[in-house]
Amino acid sequence: MTSQHFDVVVVGGGPAGYAAALYGASAGLTIALIEKNKLGGTCLNVGCIPAKELLETASVARTVNHAGEFGVRVNPLGLEWQTTLTRKQAIVDRLVGGLTGLLKGRKVTLFDGTGRLEADHRTVSIAGGSSGEVSITGDAVILAAGSVPRTLDGFPIDDRLIVTSDELLSIESLPASAVVIGGGAIGCEFASMMADLGTKVTILEFMPKILPGCDEDATRVVERSFKKRGIEIHTGVAVTGQVSGPDSVTLSYGDGETITVDTVVMSVGRRPASESLGLEATQIGVDDRGFIEVDENCRTAVPGVWAAGDVVDTAQLAHVGFAEGILIITDILGEDTTPIAYDKVPWCIYCHPEVAFAGHSEQSARDAGYDVVVSKHRFTGNGRAMIVGETDGLVKVIAEKQPDGTGGRLLGVHMVGPWVTEQLGQGYLAINWEATVSEVAQFIQPHPTMSELFGESVLALTGRSLHG
């Protein structure tokens, strides 16, 4: 055992952990970063980045399939899955290499292994990796161990018949048929990707609708698109069991219904990986689901110890992890902090059609007691959407209702349709700056762009409109 001391010890090299390390190092702090698998965590290795690369492959396939509508002749569509996997891994490897170089360039000391917090709350012991058995200390400790996929009892995970996101992203070949258990954001992304690449997909969702956190209007657009593309959706059903054969799985669900498919994709969320941190020997609070308990500044009950990312009960989004890492370093430095407004963070879902939103849905705004006014404009009338051949979807803006019936403060922006994940930025800024309809309506939208739809939707809330 050797001992080194740092200003900050970070356990976990995912978005929250490496953001804290990079931001802290740029402020002049000495940082140790411990990671037991690969730098970049779930997002970079088995999450955001590889999943979106496969979704882009699906997008290219859709484009080729519809090339004739543009007068472009192509050969019959064929998929070289191994080429797709090779490209996906090359992107991941390049980003991991870039991150490693960036951390080393900022003099962050990297340790390979599993970090466990000791009872003194300042010592972290490291074992199980190439760094050997090491004991280090820090004036501050950040716990950012990430998460792992949740599974259901009685569903043994392998690399072919029953898989989680980890296995699906490197599966040797796409199945002819698949059931996705869970119709949340991740489940819908996988269902969309596989369907566009030729898999017959069925979604089984326990909740009354897919995409439970989305506005109803956005969800309906996705449901219609999925059904047109042959994706079957069963909501309000529980999966009750499975029987695996040599080459297929038969699922039982609902009221005695069954379905037999080549592959089952488990997409029922992720659980915090806090059990590896050794917290049972500390005074740090952990709830019954395994989340580390923190305050609005991500402080645990023990002074000098913070937690961030998927091990705390906040939105499991990489960009939220980045923000939490920055917030913690700001707090460690003794600077003024601004707690994260978790109810206003941007959400992006990369299924086809894409979904993006920030702030209240129409229903949640009403449930919160707001009297609201709503404006909706569809992509069917947008010139740019027509040009690219993607007219399914809409932009919906929710605002406080003023006495004259026009919109006041913007409460929520919801988008579903082409490239909306790239269009949310101005809506997100408006929500978080608590901008009003009259203020935002004055801004000029470039033409022809899809972002015009946001401008049109806000303008309509002033009581006057242009095209719609």
C-alpha positions as CSV (number, residue, x, y, z in Angstrom):
1,M,0.0,0.0,0.0
2,T,1.2,3.5,-0.9
3,S,-0.3,6.8,0.0
4,Q,-0.7,10.0,-1.9
5,H,-2.7,13.1,-1.0
6,F,-4.8,15.3,-3.3
7,D,-7.0,18.3,-3.1
8,V,-9.9,16.2,-4.6
9,V,-10.3,12.4,-5.0
10,V,-13.0,11.5,-7.6
11,V,-14.3,7.9,-7.6
12,G,-15.7,7.2,-11.1
13,G,-14.6,8.3,-14.6
14,G,-18.0,8.9,-16.2
15,P,-19.5,12.3,-17.2
16,A,-19.9,13.5,-13.6
17,G,-16.6,12.3,-12.4
18,Y,-14.4,13.4,-15.4
19,A,-16.2,16.7,-15.6
20,A,-15.3,17.4,-11.9
21,A,-11.8,16.3,-12.6
22,L,-11.3,18.5,-15.6
23,Y,-13.1,21.5,-14.1
24,G,-11.2,21.2,-10.8
25,A,-7.8,20.8,-12.6
26,S,-8.5,23.9,-14.7
27,A,-9.0,25.7,-11.4
28,G,-5.6,24.6,-10.1
29,L,-6.7,21.8,-7.8
30,T,-4.7,18.5,-7.6
31,I,-7.0,15.8,-8.7
32,A,-7.0,12.0,-8.5
33,L,-9.5,10.1,-10.7
34,I,-10.3,6.5,-10.1
35,E,-12.1,4.3,-12.8
36,K,-12.5,0.5,-12.7
37,N,-13.6,0.0,-16.3
38,K,-13.0,2.6,-19.1
39,L,-12.8,6.3,-18.9
40,G,-16.0,8.0,-20.1
41,G,-18.3,5.7,-18.1
42,T,-21.6,4.4,-19.4
43,C,-22.3,7.3,-21.7
44,L,-19.2,7.1,-23.7
45,N,-18.7,3.3,-23.8
46,V,-22.1,1.6,-23.6
47,G,-24.6,4.5,-23.7
48,C,-25.1,7.8,-25.4
49,I,-22.3,7.7,-27.9
50,P,-22.5,4.1,-29.3
51,A,-26.3,4.2,-29.2
52,K,-26.5,7.4,-31.2
53,E,-24.0,6.0,-33.7
54,L,-26.3,3.0,-34.4
55,L,-29.2,5.3,-34.6
56,E,-27.3,7.3,-37.2
57,T,-26.8,4.0,-39.2
58,A,-30.6,3.6,-39.0
59,S,-31.0,7.2,-40.3
60,V,-28.8,6.5,-43.3
61,A,-30.8,3.3,-44.0
62,R,-34.0,5.3,-44.0
63,T,-32.5,7.9,-46.3
64,V,-31.4,5.3,-48.8
65,N,-34.8,3.6,-48.6
66,H,-36.5,6.9,-49.6
67,A,-33.9,8.1,-52.0
68,G,-36.2,7.4,-55.0
69,E,-38.5,10.2,-53.7
70,F,-35.7,12.6,-54.5
71,G,-35.0,11.1,-57.9
72,V,-31.9,9.3,-56.8
73,R,-31.5,5.7,-57.9
74,V,-29.7,3.4,-55.5
75,N,-28.9,-0.3,-55.3
76,P,-31.1,-2.5,-53.1
77,L,-30.5,-1.7,-49.4
78,G,-28.0,-4.0,-47.7
79,L,-26.7,-3.8,-44.1
80,E,-23.1,-4.7,-43.2
81,W,-23.6,-4.9,-39.5
82,Q,-19.9,-5.6,-38.7
83,T,-18.9,-2.4,-40.5
84,T,-21.4,-0.5,-38.4
85,L,-20.0,-2.0,-35.2
86,T,-16.4,-1.2,-36.3
87,R,-17.4,2.4,-37.0
88,K,-19.1,2.6,-33.7
89,Q,-16.1,1.3,-31.8
90,A,-13.7,3.6,-33.7
91,I,-15.8,6.6,-32.6
92,V,-15.8,5.4,-29.0
93,D,-12.1,4.6,-29.0
94,R,-11.3,8.0,-30.4
95,L,-13.3,9.8,-27.8
96,V,-11.9,7.7,-24.9
97,G,-8.4,8.5,-26.2
98,G,-9.2,12.2,-26.5
99,L,-10.6,12.2,-22.9
100,T,-7.5,10.3,-21.6
101,G,-5.2,12.8,-23.2
102,L,-7.2,15.8,-21.9
103,L,-7.1,14.5,-18.3
104,K,-3.4,13.8,-18.5
105,G,-2.8,17.2,-20.1
106,R,-4.4,18.8,-17.1
107,K,-2.2,16.8,-14.7
108,V,-5.1,14.6,-13.3
109,T,-3.6,11.5,-11.7
110,L,-5.4,8.4,-13.1
111,F,-5.9,5.2,-11.1
112,D,-7.2,2.0,-12.6
113,G,-9.3,0.0,-10.1
114,T,-12.3,0.0,-7.8
115,G,-12.3,2.9,-5.2
116,R,-13.8,2.4,-1.8
117,L,-14.3,5.1,0.8
118,E,-12.9,4.3,4.2
119,A,-14.5,5.1,7.6
120,D,-12.5,8.3,8.0
121,H,-14.2,9.7,4.9
122,R,-10.9,11.0,3.5
123,T,-9.2,7.8,2.5
124,V,-10.0,5.9,-0.6
125,S,-8.5,2.5,-1.1
126,I,-8.0,1.2,-4.6
127,A,-7.8,-2.4,-5.7
128,G,-8.6,-4.8,-8.6
129,G,-7.0,-2.9,-11.4
130,S,-3.6,-2.2,-13.0
131,S,-2.8,0.4,-10.4
132,G,-2.5,-2.3,-7.8
133,E,-3.5,-1.9,-4.1
134,V,-3.2,1.8,-3.4
135,S,-4.5,4.0,-0.6
136,I,-4.9,7.7,-1.3
137,T,-6.4,10.7,0.6
138,G,-8.2,13.9,-0.3
139,D,-9.3,17.1,1.3
140,A,-12.5,16.4,-0.7
141,V,-14.0,13.2,-2.1
142,I,-16.5,13.0,-4.9
143,L,-18.4,9.8,-5.3
144,A,-19.5,9.3,-9.0
145,A,-19.6,5.5,-9.5
146,G,-22.3,5.6,-12.1
147,S,-25.0,3.0,-12.8
148,V,-25.7,-0.4,-14.3
149,P,-28.7,-1.7,-16.2
150,R,-31.6,-2.9,-14.2
151,T,-32.9,-6.4,-14.9
152,L,-36.0,-8.5,-14.0
153,D,-35.9,-11.6,-11.9
154,G,-35.9,-14.7,-14.0
155,F,-34.3,-13.1,-17.0
156,P,-30.7,-14.2,-17.2
157,I,-28.6,-11.9,-19.3
158,D,-26.4,-13.3,-22.1
159,D,-25.1,-11.9,-25.4
160,R,-27.8,-13.1,-27.7
161,L,-31.2,-14.2,-26.3
162,I,-31.8,-11.8,-23.4
163,V,-29.6,-8.6,-23.5
164,T,-29.4,-5.2,-21.8
165,S,-28.1,-2.1,-23.5
166,D,-24.6,-3.2,-22.8
167,E,-24.9,-6.3,-24.9
168,L,-27.2,-5.0,-27.6
169,L,-24.7,-2.3,-28.6
170,S,-22.2,-5.0,-29.5
171,I,-24.5,-7.8,-30.6
172,E,-23.0,-10.0,-33.3
173,S,-26.0,-9.7,-35.6
174,L,-29.4,-8.0,-35.4
175,P,-32.2,-10.3,-34.7
176,A,-35.1,-10.9,-37.1
177,S,-37.5,-10.2,-34.2
178,A,-37.2,-8.6,-30.8
179,V,-39.2,-7.6,-27.8
180,V,-38.1,-4.4,-26.0
181,I,-39.2,-4.5,-22.3
182,G,-39.6,-0.9,-21.3
183,G,-40.9,2.0,-23.5
184,G,-38.9,4.8,-21.9
185,A,-36.3,6.9,-23.8
186,I,-33.7,4.1,-24.1
187,G,-36.2,1.5,-25.0
188,C,-37.8,3.7,-27.7
189,E,-34.3,4.5,-29.2
190,F,-33.5,0.8,-29.4
191,A,-36.9,-0.1,-30.9
192,S,-36.6,2.7,-33.5
193,M,-33.0,1.7,-34.5
194,M,-33.8,-2.0,-34.8
195,A,-37.0,-1.5,-36.8
196,D,-35.3,0.8,-39.3
197,L,-32.7,-1.9,-39.8
198,G,-35.2,-4.7,-40.5
199,T,-36.0,-6.2,-37.1
200,K,-39.7,-6.9,-36.3
201,V,-40.0,-5.1,-32.9
202,T,-42.6,-5.2,-30.1
203,I,-42.5,-2.9,-27.1
204,L,-44.0,-4.0,-23.8
205,E,-44.4,-1.1,-21.4
206,F,-45.8,-1.3,-17.8
207,M,-46.9,2.3,-17.7
208,P,-50.1,3.5,-19.5
209,K,-48.0,5.0,-22.3
210,I,-44.5,5.0,-23.8
211,L,-42.2,7.8,-23.0
212,P,-43.9,8.4,-19.6
213,G,-42.1,11.7,-19.0
214,C,-43.0,13.3,-22.3
215,D,-45.9,15.6,-23.2
216,E,-48.9,13.8,-24.5
217,D,-48.8,15.4,-27.9
218,A,-45.2,14.5,-28.4
219,T,-45.9,10.9,-27.4
220,R,-48.7,10.5,-29.8
221,V,-46.5,11.6,-32.7
222,V,-43.9,9.0,-31.8
223,E,-46.6,6.3,-31.4
224,R,-48.1,7.0,-34.8
225,S,-44.7,6.9,-36.4
226,F,-43.7,3.7,-34.7
227,K,-47.0,2.0,-35.7
228,K,-46.6,3.1,-39.3
229,R,-43.1,1.5,-39.3
230,G,-44.5,-1.8,-38.0
231,I,-43.5,-1.5,-34.3
232,E,-46.1,-3.0,-32.1
233,I,-46.8,-1.2,-28.8
234,H,-48.5,-2.8,-25.8
235,T,-48.8,-0.4,-22.8
236,G,-50.2,-1.1,-19.3
237,V,-48.8,-4.6,-19.3
238,A,-46.5,-6.5,-17.0
239,V,-44.0,-9.1,-18.1
240,T,-44.6,-12.2,-16.0
241,G,-42.0,-14.7,-17.2
242,Q,-39.9,-16.2,-20.0
243,V,-38.9,-19.6,-21.4
244,S,-35.7,-19.7,-23.4
245,G,-35.0,-22.2,-26.2
246,P,-31.9,-22.7,-28.2
247,D,-32.7,-19.9,-30.6
248,S,-35.7,-18.0,-29.2
249,V,-37.4,-16.7,-26.1
250,T,-41.1,-16.9,-25.3
251,L,-42.4,-14.1,-23.1
252,S,-45.5,-14.1,-21.0
253,Y,-47.2,-10.8,-20.4
254,G,-50.5,-9.1,-19.7
255,D,-53.5,-11.4,-19.2
256,G,-51.8,-14.6,-20.2
257,E,-50.5,-13.4,-23.6
258,T,-47.3,-14.8,-25.0
259,I,-44.9,-13.8,-27.8
260,T,-41.9,-15.6,-29.2
261,V,-38.9,-13.7,-30.5
262,D,-35.2,-14.1,-31.3
263,T,-34.0,-11.5,-28.7
264,V,-35.4,-9.8,-25.7
265,V,-33.9,-6.3,-25.0
266,M,-34.1,-5.4,-21.3
267,S,-34.7,-1.7,-21.0
268,V,-36.2,-1.1,-17.6
269,G,-33.9,1.6,-16.4
270,R,-30.6,1.7,-14.6
271,R,-29.7,1.3,-10.9
272,P,-26.9,3.2,-9.0
273,A,-23.6,1.3,-8.7
274,S,-23.2,2.5,-5.1
275,E,-22.5,-1.0,-3.6
276,S,-18.9,-0.9,-4.8
277,L,-18.1,2.2,-2.7
278,G,-18.0,0.6,0.7
279,L,-20.5,3.1,2.2
280,E,-21.8,0.6,4.8
281,A,-18.6,1.5,6.8
282,T,-19.3,5.2,6.6
283,Q,-21.9,7.7,7.8
284,I,-23.1,8.6,4.3
285,G,-26.8,8.0,3.8
286,V,-28.0,5.6,1.1
287,D,-31.7,5.2,0.4
288,D,-33.5,1.8,-0.1
289,R,-32.9,2.0,-3.9
290,G,-29.2,2.5,-3.5
291,F,-29.0,6.2,-4.3
292,I,-26.6,8.3,-2.2
293,E,-28.5,11.0,-0.3
294,V,-27.3,14.6,-1.1
295,D,-28.5,18.2,-0.7
296,E,-29.0,20.8,-3.4
297,N,-25.2,21.2,-3.7
298,C,-24.6,17.5,-4.0
299,R,-23.2,17.3,-0.5
300,T,-23.6,14.1,1.4
301,A,-24.3,14.1,5.2
302,V,-20.5,14.0,5.8
303,P,-18.7,17.3,5.4
304,G,-16.1,17.0,2.6
305,V,-17.8,14.3,0.7
306,W,-20.0,14.9,-2.4
307,A,-21.8,12.6,-4.8
308,A,-22.9,13.2,-8.4
309,G,-24.2,11.5,-11.5
310,D,-26.2,8.3,-11.6
311,V,-25.4,7.4,-8.0
312,V,-27.7,10.3,-6.8
313,D,-31.5,10.4,-7.5
314,T,-31.4,13.0,-10.2
315,A,-32.0,12.8,-14.0
316,Q,-29.7,10.1,-15.3
317,L,-28.3,12.3,-18.2
318,A,-24.7,12.9,-19.1
319,H,-25.2,16.6,-19.3
320,V,-26.7,16.7,-15.8
321,G,-23.6,14.8,-14.6
322,F,-21.4,17.5,-16.2
323,A,-23.4,20.2,-14.4
324,E,-23.2,18.4,-11.1
325,G,-19.4,17.9,-11.4
326,I,-19.0,21.6,-12.1
327,L,-21.3,22.5,-9.2
328,I,-19.4,20.4,-6.7
329,I,-16.0,21.9,-7.7
330,T,-17.5,25.4,-7.4
331,D,-18.6,24.4,-3.9
332,I,-15.3,22.9,-3.0
333,L,-13.6,26.2,-4.0
334,G,-15.9,28.1,-1.7
335,E,-17.4,30.1,-4.5
336,D,-21.1,31.0,-4.8
337,T,-23.1,28.1,-6.1
338,T,-26.4,28.0,-8.1
339,P,-28.2,24.7,-7.5
340,I,-29.3,22.9,-10.6
341,A,-32.9,23.4,-11.6
342,Y,-33.6,19.8,-12.3
343,D,-37.2,20.5,-13.4
344,K,-35.8,22.6,-16.3
345,V,-32.9,20.5,-17.7
346,P,-32.9,19.7,-21.4
347,W,-34.0,16.2,-22.4
348,C,-33.2,14.7,-25.8
349,I,-34.5,11.3,-27.1
350,Y,-33.0,10.1,-30.4
351,C,-35.6,7.8,-31.7
352,H,-37.3,8.5,-35.0
353,P,-38.9,11.0,-34.8
354,E,-36.7,12.7,-32.3
355,V,-38.1,14.2,-29.1
356,A,-36.6,17.2,-27.1
357,F,-38.0,19.2,-24.3
358,A,-37.4,21.4,-21.3
359,G,-39.6,22.6,-18.5
360,H,-43.2,21.7,-17.8
361,S,-45.5,19.6,-20.0
362,E,-49.0,21.0,-20.4
363,Q,-50.3,18.5,-17.8
364,S,-47.5,19.1,-15.3
365,A,-48.0,22.9,-15.6
366,R,-51.7,22.5,-14.9
367,D,-51.0,20.1,-12.0
368,A,-48.6,22.7,-10.5
369,G,-51.5,25.2,-10.5
370,Y,-50.6,27.3,-13.5
371,D,-53.3,28.7,-15.7
372,V,-51.7,28.1,-19.1
373,V,-52.1,28.9,-22.8
374,V,-50.6,26.6,-25.4
375,S,-49.4,27.0,-29.0
376,K,-48.7,24.1,-31.3
377,H,-47.3,24.3,-34.9
378,R,-46.6,21.2,-37.0
379,F,-43.7,20.5,-39.3
380,T,-46.1,19.7,-42.2
381,G,-46.1,23.4,-43.1
382,N,-42.4,24.0,-42.6
383,G,-40.4,24.5,-45.8
384,R,-37.1,23.0,-44.6
385,A,-38.9,19.9,-43.2
386,M,-40.6,19.4,-46.6
387,I,-37.2,19.8,-48.4
388,V,-35.6,17.1,-46.3
389,G,-38.7,14.9,-46.5
390,E,-39.3,14.8,-42.7
391,T,-42.7,16.4,-41.9
392,D,-43.9,14.3,-39.0
393,G,-43.9,16.2,-35.7
394,L,-44.7,19.5,-34.0
395,V,-43.4,22.2,-31.7
396,K,-45.5,22.9,-28.6
397,V,-45.0,25.9,-26.3
398,I,-46.6,26.2,-22.9
399,A,-46.8,29.7,-21.2
400,E,-48.6,31.3,-18.3
401,K,-51.9,32.7,-19.3
402,Q,-52.3,36.5,-18.9
403,P,-55.6,38.3,-18.2
404,D,-56.0,39.1,-21.8
405,G,-55.5,35.5,-22.9
406,T,-52.0,35.9,-24.3
407,G,-48.9,34.2,-23.1
408,G,-46.7,35.5,-20.3
409,R,-43.7,33.6,-18.9
410,L,-42.7,30.5,-20.9
411,L,-43.1,27.3,-18.8
412,G,-42.3,24.5,-21.2
413,V,-41.0,23.8,-24.8
414,H,-41.7,20.4,-26.3
415,M,-40.5,19.3,-29.8
416,V,-41.0,16.1,-31.7
417,G,-39.8,15.8,-35.3
418,P,-36.7,16.2,-37.5
419,W,-33.5,17.2,-35.8
420,V,-35.3,18.7,-32.8
421,T,-32.4,17.6,-30.5
422,E,-30.4,20.3,-32.3
423,Q,-33.2,22.9,-32.1
424,L,-34.0,22.8,-28.3
425,G,-31.3,25.2,-27.3
426,Q,-33.2,28.5,-27.6
427,G,-36.2,27.0,-26.0
428,Y,-34.1,25.7,-23.1
429,L,-32.5,29.1,-22.6
430,A,-35.9,30.9,-22.7
431,I,-37.3,28.5,-20.0
432,N,-34.3,28.9,-17.7
433,W,-34.1,32.7,-18.1
434,E,-37.8,32.8,-17.3
435,A,-38.3,34.8,-20.5
436,T,-41.7,36.0,-21.6
437,V,-43.6,35.4,-24.8
438,S,-43.3,39.1,-25.8
439,E,-39.5,39.0,-25.3
440,V,-38.9,35.8,-27.3
441,A,-41.3,36.7,-30.1
442,Q,-39.1,39.6,-31.0
443,F,-36.2,37.4,-32.0
444,I,-35.7,36.7,-35.7
445,Q,-35.6,33.1,-36.9
446,P,-33.5,32.4,-40.0
447,H,-35.4,31.1,-43.1
448,P,-35.7,28.5,-44.3
449,T,-35.0,26.5,-41.1
450,M,-36.8,24.1,-38.9
451,S,-36.2,26.4,-36.0
452,E,-38.7,28.8,-37.5
453,L,-41.4,26.6,-36.0
454,F,-40.4,27.6,-32.5
455,G,-40.5,31.3,-33.4
456,E,-44.0,30.8,-35.0
457,S,-45.3,29.0,-31.9
458,V,-44.1,31.7,-29.6
459,L,-45.4,34.5,-31.8
460,A,-48.9,32.9,-31.9
461,L,-49.0,33.3,-28.1
462,T,-48.9,37.1,-28.4
463,G,-52.4,37.0,-29.9
464,R,-51.1,37.5,-33.4
465,S,-49.5,35.1,-35.8
466,L,-47.8,34.8,-39.1
467,H,-48.2,31.6,-41.0
468,G,-50.2,29.5,-38.6
